[in-house]
Amino acid sequence: MLNVRNLSVRRGHIQALVGVSFDVNDGEVVVILGANGAGKSTLLGCLAGLYPPVGGEIRFNGDELGRLAPERIVRKGISLVPENRELFPALSVRDNLMLGAFHRYRREKAGLADDLSRVLELFPALSVKLSRPAHTLSGGLQQMVAIGRALMASPRLLLMDEPSIGLAPLVVREIMQTVRKLKEQGHTIILVEQNARAALRVGDRVLIMEQGRVSFSGTPAEVAGSGSLQTAYLGRQAKK
C-alpha cells in the first residue's frame, strides 16, 4: 500500500529525516517508536503533505505523493490525527467532525450521516456532546474528536501522532482499544507513540527511529525479546 524509499526532509537548518525507507501493507498497524526529536512526527507530517521532501519518494497505491498539497493527499486516502489534536476550539463537536469530510461533501453528502453514526458508535461518549464547543471537552474526549474527524475523511491509511499524549492511564487504554477496533475493521494505521508498551500490544510491526533514521524494523515480539530495546523503550531489563 505505502512504499517509502530514501526519504529525506529538512526543517529549516535541521536535517530531520535521512534516507528513511519502509513499507506498510494493507490492514497493518505499524508502530513507530523513538525518542523526542527522532523524526517521528516529521515523518507523519511529510506523509500528510505538511513537509515537502528534499529527496526520496513516497508511493501510495502506486501513485507518487512527493510534493502533493495536503488536501490532495487527503483525497488520495491518507488522513492525519495530529499531535495535540489541533481542533477548532470554538466550533461544536459535530462541526469539528464534519470538517474531516470537507472534500467529500458535494459528491458524498448523502453518506456522511452514516459515517458520522459509525464514528459515534466507536465513541458513544461523543453522542451527547455534539453541540458542545470542542474546548469544553476533556483531553480524552478531544482526542476522540480528533480521531473521529480523521475517520470522517474515509481514509485508506490513518496516521496517528501520539494519540495518548497527556491522557490519564484509563483513557490511554480506551484509545488503544479504539486502535485495536479500527484494526479489526480493516483499517491500515501508522501509529507514532511514546507509550511503547501500550503501542506494542496493538502493532503488527515496529519501526524505531533515531536521529532521523530507521534504526530497527521488526515485530513487537522481537522488541520484547531484545534486552537493549526493552531497556531503551520498555523501561525494563529482559528476563534471563
Secondary structure, DSSP 4 states (H G I P E B T S, - for coil): -EEEEEEEEEETTEEEEEEEEEEE-TT-EEEEEE-TTSSHHHHHHHHTTSS--SEEEEEETTEE-TT--HHHHHHHTEEEE-TT----TTSBHHHHHHHTTGGGHHHHHHHHHHHHHHHHHH-GGGTT-TTSBGGGS-HHHHHHHHHHHHHTT--SEEEEE-TTTT--HHHHHHHHHHHHHHHHTT-EEEEE-S-HHHHHHH-SEEEEEETTEEEEEE-HHHHHT-HHHIIIIISSPPP-
